[in-house]
Amino acid sequence: MVYGSYLAPEYRDFATIERRKRSEDLRKNAIFDSKKRTIGLDLPGINRQVQLKKEQRERDKQRDEAFERAVLKADYLAQLKERDECRLKRALNVEQNIFRSEYQRPEQEREFDLNDPKYVYKFNNFEKTTGPPDGPFALGKDERPMKIAHKKAEMEWEKQLRAQLSENKASKSQQEVADGVEVRRQRELNAKTIAAEKAEDECRKAVRKMTSEINQALAVEQKQTEAAQRQDEAEDNMAEIRNTLYGDFLTETPYVGISSLGSRRVQVDRYKGLLPEERARLKLEQHRQMEEDRRRHQLQQQEQQRWEEKVLAQARLGMLKDRQQGRAERQIREQMAKENRLLALEQEKKRQMFDKHVYTNVPSEAYFSQFNTSTR
């Protein structure tokens, strides 16, 4: 201001206008240029977002590196484990081969004599229980020792066969002698059995005869006893009938049931029903209850009739109110329709007036081009 005070007023005003023009141009460039626009941006927030993005990338990078290290470590451990398994498998195979060579040799097998390539040369030392082997002789190259061995085997076989035949014949003769002895012993035993059965039948017949006599005597005695029991039972029944007829049980007098402890108590074994006074009181009580029930029924019918009349009256009143409300609603709708028609006519007149007298100046392109030209 001190420096400007020495200038002329027109120069000072001109400088002020120019300064405002330059400021306005700079403001336009900052506002209307989308690439250079800075108004409304939160620079600290943007910088903070950029920093967070960098930190996130750093964390992702560290995580990927840690994952790669874990994968490499797992791969290395897997290789070590596979190598140890291969080493253990080789050691087991070596131990298995050593065990087979020491404890599972071919000559230790049970069927080795069937697959022995030198079996032909050992054939002269076969046991007596073994039959003449015909197959293995085809494996030798020299047929003379094989024929000799075969001949010896046939002779030995014939010798054993003759011995077996003689032994079978001797055993058969011994069996026939034993069978004859057994047949004779069985015949003697059958004869003894038949004699014992005859004696047992005679004894059984005697026992049955004695038992029949005893049963007949017992039957006679039982009949006599039953006749005496029936006579006693008939006498007892007659006595019971007389006692019942002449006792208090069958009497029709109801007073025999009154207990000596009071008129309000009865003897159950002698009770014959209600007394005449009790019957009269019971009838009076029944008539009183019937009359009371009739009055209560009449009151209920009267109450039900009053309730029905009240319901009908309320229903009629509700119908009248509904009709009155319907008429009022119709009147309101008619009044609203009338008012809406009047409003529509007024709005139509107003629109026609605006179209004819107010909306006559149509804006041109110059009117729309004046917008968005200043920052103020």
BATORKOL-371058 format. One record per residue (C-alpha): residue in three letters; residue number from 1; x, y, z. Coordinates in Angstrom, 3 decimals. Layout:
N
{r ALA,NUM,{X,Y,Z}}
...
// end
This chain:
376
{r MET,1,{0.000,0.000,0.000}}
{r VAL,2,{2.883,2.308,0.744}}
{r TYR,3,{4.409,1.610,-2.668}}
{r GLY,4,{1.077,1.921,-4.428}}
{r SER,5,{0.345,5.257,-2.771}}
{r TYR,6,{2.926,6.886,-4.980}}
{r LEU,7,{1.158,5.684,-8.179}}
{r ALA,8,{-1.616,7.462,-9.908}}
{r PRO,9,{-5.116,6.237,-9.156}}
{r GLU,10,{-5.800,5.028,-12.716}}
{r TYR,11,{-2.589,2.964,-12.760}}
{r ARG,12,{-3.383,1.563,-9.360}}
{r ASP,13,{-6.871,0.521,-10.470}}
{r PHE,14,{-5.510,-0.965,-13.670}}
{r ALA,15,{-2.925,-3.008,-11.734}}
{r THR,16,{-5.622,-4.267,-9.391}}
{r ILE,17,{-7.810,-5.346,-12.313}}
{r GLU,18,{-4.922,-7.127,-14.013}}
{r ARG,19,{-3.982,-8.899,-10.814}}
{r ARG,20,{-7.566,-10.112,-10.406}}
{r LYS,21,{-7.626,-11.288,-14.034}}
{r ARG,22,{-4.429,-13.318,-13.539}}
{r SER,23,{-5.789,-14.791,-10.287}}
{r GLU,24,{-9.040,-15.666,-12.067}}
{r ASP,25,{-7.163,-17.336,-14.933}}
{r LEU,26,{-5.103,-19.382,-12.486}}
{r ARG,27,{-8.259,-20.332,-10.605}}
{r LYS,28,{-9.956,-21.393,-13.861}}
{r ASN,29,{-6.983,-23.600,-14.743}}
{r ALA,30,{-7.051,-25.171,-11.305}}
{r ILE,31,{-10.826,-25.775,-11.361}}
{r PHE,32,{-11.763,-26.575,-14.990}}
{r ASP,33,{-8.701,-28.702,-15.832}}
{r SER,34,{-9.467,-32.194,-14.529}}
{r LYS,35,{-5.802,-33.226,-14.621}}
{r LYS,36,{-4.590,-30.270,-12.565}}
{r ARG,37,{-7.597,-29.811,-10.313}}
{r THR,38,{-6.543,-29.618,-6.668}}
{r ILE,39,{-9.611,-28.253,-4.956}}
{r GLY,40,{-11.327,-30.740,-2.658}}
{r LEU,41,{-8.399,-33.198,-2.492}}
{r ASP,42,{-7.234,-34.492,0.899}}
{r LEU,43,{-3.474,-34.579,0.412}}
{r PRO,44,{-2.678,-35.956,3.915}}
{r GLY,45,{-5.304,-38.648,3.448}}
{r ILE,46,{-3.953,-39.545,0.009}}
{r ASN,47,{-0.405,-39.700,1.376}}
{r ARG,48,{-1.626,-41.888,4.233}}
{r GLN,49,{-3.343,-44.223,1.752}}
{r VAL,50,{-0.188,-44.402,-0.318}}
{r GLN,51,{1.814,-45.247,2.805}}
{r LEU,52,{-0.690,-47.939,3.825}}
{r LYS,53,{-0.538,-49.386,0.308}}
{r LYS,54,{3.263,-49.545,0.512}}
{r GLU,55,{3.082,-51.229,3.926}}
{r GLN,56,{0.538,-53.732,2.596}}
{r ARG,57,{2.805,-54.549,-0.342}}
{r GLU,58,{5.735,-54.982,2.038}}
{r ARG,59,{3.707,-57.330,4.243}}
{r ASP,60,{2.557,-59.318,1.198}}
{r LYS,61,{6.147,-59.572,0.040}}
{r GLN,62,{7.333,-60.789,3.463}}
{r ARG,63,{4.444,-63.291,3.585}}
{r ASP,64,{5.308,-64.634,0.120}}
{r GLU,65,{8.949,-64.947,1.093}}
{r ALA,66,{8.022,-66.776,4.312}}
{r PHE,67,{5.745,-69.097,2.354}}
{r GLU,68,{8.507,-69.817,-0.150}}
{r ARG,69,{10.912,-70.579,2.699}}
{r ALA,70,{8.331,-72.898,4.294}}
{r VAL,71,{7.766,-74.671,0.962}}
{r LEU,72,{11.504,-75.110,0.463}}
{r LYS,73,{11.895,-76.398,3.992}}
{r ALA,74,{9.024,-78.848,3.568}}
{r ASP,75,{10.476,-80.028,0.254}}
{r TYR,76,{13.874,-80.516,1.877}}
{r LEU,77,{12.344,-82.466,4.786}}
{r ALA,78,{10.368,-84.590,2.341}}
{r GLN,79,{13.526,-85.392,0.420}}
{r LEU,80,{15.308,-86.325,3.655}}
{r LYS,81,{12.408,-88.546,4.680}}
{r GLU,82,{12.271,-90.204,1.270}}
{r ARG,83,{16.018,-90.826,1.408}}
{r ASP,84,{15.719,-92.323,4.900}}
{r GLU,85,{12.840,-94.543,3.723}}
{r CYS,86,{14.895,-95.752,0.745}}
{r ARG,87,{17.849,-96.488,3.030}}
{r LEU,88,{15.597,-98.364,5.479}}
{r LYS,89,{13.997,-100.319,2.637}}
{r ARG,90,{17.411,-101.354,1.304}}
{r ALA,91,{18.484,-102.435,4.801}}
{r LEU,92,{15.295,-104.473,5.224}}
{r ASN,93,{15.804,-106.123,1.845}}
{r VAL,94,{19.386,-107.025,2.788}}
{r GLU,95,{18.237,-108.470,6.124}}
{r GLN,96,{15.459,-110.396,4.358}}
{r ASN,97,{17.906,-111.868,1.850}}
{r ILE,98,{20.285,-112.849,4.673}}
{r PHE,99,{17.402,-114.502,6.604}}
{r ARG,100,{16.311,-116.421,3.510}}
{r SER,101,{19.836,-117.541,2.734}}
{r GLU,102,{20.334,-118.803,6.332}}
{r TYR,103,{16.898,-120.134,7.377}}
{r GLN,104,{14.904,-120.638,4.155}}
{r ARG,105,{17.230,-122.590,1.920}}
{r PRO,106,{15.676,-124.827,-0.768}}
{r GLU,107,{16.949,-128.028,0.817}}
{r GLN,108,{15.052,-127.112,4.035}}
{r GLU,109,{11.679,-127.137,2.312}}
{r ARG,110,{9.181,-129.943,2.899}}
{r GLU,111,{8.708,-130.592,-0.853}}
{r PHE,112,{12.399,-130.390,-1.724}}
{r ASP,113,{12.600,-134.132,-2.502}}
{r LEU,114,{10.070,-133.571,-5.313}}
{r ASN,115,{12.167,-130.830,-6.916}}
{r ASP,116,{15.657,-132.094,-6.060}}
{r PRO,117,{17.730,-132.310,-9.287}}
{r LYS,118,{19.944,-135.007,-7.687}}
{r TYR,119,{16.981,-137.117,-6.589}}
{r VAL,120,{17.758,-139.753,-9.245}}
{r TYR,121,{21.183,-140.425,-7.783}}
{r LYS,122,{19.748,-140.750,-4.265}}
{r PHE,123,{16.981,-143.150,-5.287}}
{r ASN,124,{18.793,-146.341,-4.152}}
{r ASN,125,{18.374,-145.217,-0.510}}
{r PHE,126,{14.542,-144.809,-0.476}}
{r GLU,127,{12.532,-146.119,2.455}}
{r LYS,128,{10.426,-149.295,2.386}}
{r THR,129,{7.133,-147.391,2.859}}
{r THR,130,{7.732,-145.436,-0.325}}
{r GLY,131,{6.280,-146.934,-3.514}}
{r PRO,132,{8.218,-147.459,-6.717}}
{r PRO,133,{8.786,-143.940,-8.126}}
{r ASP,134,{8.425,-144.078,-11.870}}
{r GLY,135,{8.661,-140.417,-12.817}}
{r PRO,136,{12.113,-139.293,-11.663}}
{r PHE,137,{13.943,-141.889,-13.818}}
{r ALA,138,{13.336,-139.744,-16.901}}
{r LEU,139,{15.657,-137.074,-15.519}}
{r GLY,140,{18.894,-139.178,-15.664}}
{r LYS,141,{21.154,-139.497,-18.622}}
{r ASP,142,{22.454,-143.058,-17.953}}
{r GLU,143,{19.609,-145.627,-18.135}}
{r ARG,144,{21.446,-148.672,-16.672}}
{r PRO,145,{21.529,-147.609,-13.042}}
{r MET,146,{17.964,-146.434,-13.442}}
{r LYS,147,{16.803,-149.837,-14.751}}
{r ILE,148,{18.624,-151.648,-11.960}}
{r ALA,149,{17.029,-149.393,-9.380}}
{r HIS,150,{13.646,-149.831,-10.992}}
{r LYS,151,{13.999,-153.629,-10.921}}
{r LYS,152,{14.974,-153.578,-7.243}}
{r ALA,153,{11.996,-151.380,-6.481}}
{r GLU,154,{9.596,-153.736,-8.263}}
{r MET,155,{10.981,-156.751,-6.374}}
{r GLU,156,{10.665,-154.928,-3.067}}
{r TRP,157,{7.110,-153.849,-3.994}}
{r GLU,158,{6.095,-157.469,-4.868}}
{r LYS,159,{7.574,-158.694,-1.595}}
{r GLN,160,{5.616,-156.138,0.425}}
{r LEU,161,{2.438,-156.954,-1.536}}
{r ARG,162,{2.737,-160.739,-0.813}}
{r ALA,163,{3.346,-159.993,2.869}}
{r GLN,164,{0.254,-157.770,2.976}}
{r LEU,165,{-1.881,-160.473,1.263}}
{r SER,166,{-0.807,-163.155,3.741}}
{r GLU,167,{-1.407,-160.789,6.645}}
{r ASN,168,{-4.883,-159.934,5.322}}
{r LYS,169,{-5.739,-163.655,4.937}}
{r ALA,170,{-4.647,-164.409,8.531}}
{r SER,171,{-6.607,-161.468,9.895}}
{r LYS,172,{-9.693,-162.566,7.897}}
{r SER,173,{-9.584,-166.106,9.368}}
{r GLN,174,{-9.179,-164.686,12.870}}
{r GLN,175,{-12.165,-162.410,12.239}}
{r GLU,176,{-14.313,-165.391,11.121}}
{r VAL,177,{-13.465,-167.335,14.326}}
{r ALA,178,{-14.256,-164.282,16.424}}
{r ASP,179,{-17.569,-163.794,14.561}}
{r GLY,180,{-18.584,-167.418,15.310}}
{r VAL,181,{-17.859,-166.981,19.003}}
{r GLU,182,{-19.832,-163.757,19.019}}
{r VAL,183,{-22.827,-165.425,17.328}}
{r ARG,184,{-22.918,-168.212,19.915}}
{r ARG,185,{-22.619,-165.742,22.774}}
{r GLN,186,{-25.439,-163.637,21.274}}
{r ARG,187,{-27.724,-166.704,21.002}}
{r GLU,188,{-27.172,-167.601,24.659}}
{r LEU,189,{-27.822,-164.014,25.658}}
{r ASN,190,{-31.061,-163.939,23.624}}
{r ALA,191,{-32.294,-167.142,25.308}}
{r LYS,192,{-31.581,-165.703,28.772}}
{r THR,193,{-33.328,-162.467,27.786}}
{r ILE,194,{-36.464,-164.333,26.600}}
{r ALA,195,{-36.642,-166.300,29.859}}
{r ALA,196,{-36.236,-163.125,31.914}}
{r GLU,197,{-38.983,-161.379,29.907}}
{r LYS,198,{-41.392,-164.305,30.503}}
{r ALA,199,{-40.729,-164.192,34.242}}
{r GLU,200,{-41.187,-160.434,34.237}}
{r ASP,201,{-44.540,-160.756,32.365}}
{r GLU,202,{-45.853,-163.256,34.931}}
{r CYS,203,{-44.763,-161.011,37.773}}
{r ARG,204,{-46.386,-158.006,36.059}}
{r LYS,205,{-49.667,-159.946,35.640}}
{r ALA,206,{-49.698,-160.827,39.322}}
{r VAL,207,{-49.029,-157.206,40.280}}
{r ARG,208,{-51.842,-155.968,37.985}}
{r LYS,209,{-54.309,-158.502,39.541}}
{r MET,210,{-53.395,-157.436,43.057}}
{r THR,211,{-53.614,-153.760,42.098}}
{r SER,212,{-57.082,-154.307,40.559}}
{r GLU,213,{-58.392,-155.929,43.755}}
{r ILE,214,{-56.988,-153.109,45.877}}
{r ASN,215,{-58.506,-150.482,43.545}}
{r GLN,216,{-61.930,-152.150,43.707}}
{r ALA,217,{-61.828,-152.114,47.507}}
{r LEU,218,{-60.757,-148.468,47.478}}
{r ALA,219,{-63.553,-147.618,45.018}}
{r VAL,220,{-66.185,-149.180,47.297}}
{r GLU,221,{-64.795,-147.329,50.285}}
{r GLN,222,{-64.682,-144.062,48.324}}
{r LYS,223,{-68.313,-144.478,47.209}}
{r GLN,224,{-69.390,-145.002,50.818}}
{r THR,225,{-67.405,-141.938,51.918}}
{r GLU,226,{-68.900,-139.792,49.133}}
{r ALA,227,{-72.417,-140.959,50.030}}
{r ALA,228,{-71.832,-139.968,53.656}}
{r GLN,229,{-70.439,-136.585,52.568}}
{r ARG,230,{-73.455,-135.974,50.318}}
{r GLN,231,{-75.827,-136.828,53.189}}
{r ASP,232,{-74.021,-134.409,55.518}}
{r GLU,233,{-73.966,-131.695,52.845}}
{r ALA,234,{-77.701,-132.119,52.189}}
{r GLU,235,{-78.441,-131.805,55.902}}
{r ASP,236,{-76.274,-128.702,56.140}}
{r ASN,237,{-78.019,-127.165,53.120}}
{r MET,238,{-81.446,-127.834,54.605}}
{r ALA,239,{-80.372,-126.253,57.877}}
{r GLU,240,{-79.025,-123.230,56.026}}
{r ILE,241,{-82.256,-122.909,54.024}}
{r ARG,242,{-84.356,-123.032,57.230}}
{r ASN,243,{-82.113,-120.469,58.903}}
{r THR,244,{-82.328,-118.227,55.861}}
{r LEU,245,{-86.099,-118.513,55.571}}
{r TYR,246,{-86.809,-117.880,59.240}}
{r GLY,247,{-83.920,-115.481,59.881}}
{r ASP,248,{-83.644,-111.680,59.452}}
{r PHE,249,{-81.817,-111.891,56.128}}
{r LEU,250,{-84.884,-112.459,53.905}}
{r THR,251,{-87.329,-110.403,55.919}}
{r GLU,252,{-88.758,-107.288,54.271}}
{r THR,253,{-88.739,-105.165,57.399}}
{r PRO,254,{-86.267,-102.335,56.819}}
{r TYR,255,{-85.935,-101.596,60.518}}
{r VAL,256,{-83.697,-104.660,61.036}}
{r GLY,257,{-80.901,-102.802,59.296}}
{r ILE,258,{-80.798,-99.962,61.851}}
{r SER,259,{-77.658,-100.052,63.914}}
{r SER,260,{-77.721,-99.911,67.672}}
{r LEU,261,{-75.207,-97.069,67.514}}
{r GLY,262,{-77.764,-94.639,66.088}}
{r SER,263,{-80.471,-94.133,63.493}}
{r ARG,264,{-77.978,-92.571,61.076}}
{r ARG,265,{-76.027,-95.813,60.851}}
{r VAL,266,{-77.018,-99.165,59.284}}
{r GLN,267,{-75.937,-102.783,59.484}}
{r VAL,268,{-74.636,-103.718,56.050}}
{r ASP,269,{-75.510,-107.430,56.274}}
{r ARG,270,{-79.146,-106.636,57.250}}
{r TYR,271,{-79.820,-103.482,55.266}}
{r LYS,272,{-83.096,-103.764,53.270}}
{r GLY,273,{-83.315,-100.331,51.722}}
{r LEU,274,{-84.651,-96.935,52.742}}
{r LEU,275,{-87.263,-96.354,55.444}}
{r PRO,276,{-90.646,-94.832,54.458}}
{r GLU,277,{-89.679,-91.548,56.113}}
{r GLU,278,{-86.376,-91.540,54.186}}
{r ARG,279,{-88.188,-92.281,50.911}}
{r ALA,280,{-90.595,-89.374,51.579}}
{r ARG,281,{-87.697,-87.003,52.333}}
{r LEU,282,{-85.895,-88.225,49.193}}
{r LYS,283,{-88.934,-87.575,46.992}}
{r LEU,284,{-89.371,-84.117,48.490}}
{r GLU,285,{-85.689,-83.354,47.819}}
{r GLN,286,{-86.013,-84.643,44.245}}
{r HIS,287,{-89.085,-82.430,43.637}}
{r ARG,288,{-87.256,-79.431,45.090}}
{r GLN,289,{-84.224,-80.057,42.874}}
{r MET,290,{-86.447,-80.518,39.813}}
{r GLU,291,{-88.216,-77.231,40.535}}
{r GLU,292,{-84.914,-75.473,41.070}}
{r ASP,293,{-83.581,-76.883,37.787}}
{r ARG,294,{-86.751,-75.716,35.982}}
{r ARG,295,{-86.391,-72.168,37.370}}
{r ARG,296,{-82.714,-72.086,36.482}}
{r HIS,297,{-83.532,-73.305,32.977}}
{r GLN,298,{-86.190,-70.561,32.582}}
{r LEU,299,{-83.711,-67.935,33.757}}
{r GLN,300,{-81.140,-69.195,31.287}}
{r GLN,301,{-83.696,-69.070,28.458}}
{r GLN,302,{-84.698,-65.519,29.427}}
{r GLU,303,{-81.049,-64.474,29.602}}
{r GLN,304,{-80.388,-66.094,26.221}}
{r GLN,305,{-83.408,-64.327,24.694}}
{r ARG,306,{-82.295,-60.950,26.107}}
{r TRP,307,{-78.799,-61.557,24.764}}
{r GLU,308,{-80.113,-62.456,21.292}}
{r GLU,309,{-82.343,-59.339,21.271}}
{r LYS,310,{-79.339,-57.242,22.272}}
{r VAL,311,{-77.208,-58.787,19.529}}
{r LEU,312,{-79.939,-58.151,16.935}}
{r ALA,313,{-80.287,-54.549,18.104}}
{r GLN,314,{-76.533,-54.005,17.870}}
{r ALA,315,{-76.513,-55.615,14.419}}
{r ARG,316,{-79.323,-53.290,13.239}}
{r LEU,317,{-77.521,-50.302,14.760}}
{r GLY,318,{-74.287,-51.357,13.008}}
{r MET,319,{-76.094,-51.694,9.674}}
{r LEU,320,{-77.628,-48.207,10.118}}
{r LYS,321,{-74.227,-46.752,10.988}}
{r ASP,322,{-72.652,-48.464,7.976}}
{r ARG,323,{-75.335,-47.062,5.691}}
{r GLN,324,{-74.923,-43.589,7.184}}
{r GLN,325,{-71.149,-43.778,6.854}}
{r GLY,326,{-71.512,-44.989,3.235}}
{r ARG,327,{-73.747,-42.010,2.418}}
{r ALA,328,{-71.274,-39.634,4.072}}
{r GLU,329,{-68.375,-41.152,2.181}}
{r ARG,330,{-70.269,-40.879,-1.113}}
{r GLN,331,{-71.013,-37.215,-0.402}}
{r ILE,332,{-67.358,-36.590,0.455}}
{r ARG,333,{-66.210,-38.323,-2.740}}
{r GLU,334,{-68.683,-36.335,-4.812}}
{r GLN,335,{-67.556,-33.065,-3.146}}
{r MET,336,{-63.890,-33.937,-3.726}}
{r ALA,337,{-64.559,-34.838,-7.361}}
{r LYS,338,{-66.346,-31.531,-7.823}}
{r GLU,339,{-63.489,-29.603,-6.197}}
{r ASN,340,{-60.927,-31.514,-8.291}}
{r ARG,341,{-62.789,-30.629,-11.476}}
{r LEU,342,{-62.832,-26.956,-10.435}}
{r LEU,343,{-59.099,-27.086,-9.620}}
{r ALA,344,{-58.394,-28.751,-12.959}}
{r LEU,345,{-60.282,-25.994,-14.786}}
{r GLU,346,{-58.388,-23.293,-12.858}}
{r GLN,347,{-55.034,-24.989,-13.547}}
{r GLU,348,{-55.914,-25.329,-17.245}}
{r LYS,349,{-56.824,-21.614,-17.383}}
{r LYS,350,{-53.605,-20.686,-15.567}}
{r ARG,351,{-51.514,-22.852,-17.906}}
{r GLN,352,{-53.146,-21.278,-20.950}}
{r MET,353,{-52.511,-17.814,-19.510}}
{r PHE,354,{-48.836,-18.627,-18.825}}
{r ASP,355,{-48.420,-20.109,-22.301}}
{r LYS,356,{-49.972,-17.065,-23.957}}
{r HIS,357,{-48.624,-14.186,-21.830}}
{r VAL,358,{-45.714,-15.380,-19.627}}
{r TYR,359,{-43.757,-18.098,-21.499}}
{r THR,360,{-43.267,-15.987,-24.642}}
{r ASN,361,{-39.507,-15.310,-24.389}}
{r VAL,362,{-37.730,-18.558,-25.469}}
{r PRO,363,{-34.029,-18.655,-24.251}}
{r SER,364,{-31.347,-18.759,-26.964}}
{r GLU,365,{-27.878,-20.347,-27.094}}
{r ALA,366,{-26.317,-17.182,-25.680}}
{r TYR,367,{-28.351,-17.659,-22.506}}
{r PHE,368,{-26.950,-21.157,-21.906}}
{r SER,369,{-23.363,-20.246,-22.945}}
{r GLN,370,{-22.987,-17.720,-20.101}}
{r PHE,371,{-22.933,-20.520,-17.493}}
{r ASN,372,{-19.693,-22.234,-16.357}}
{r THR,373,{-17.545,-19.312,-17.538}}
{r SER,374,{-16.544,-17.955,-14.117}}
{r THR,375,{-15.333,-19.444,-10.827}}
{r ARG,376,{-17.432,-17.164,-8.681}}
// end
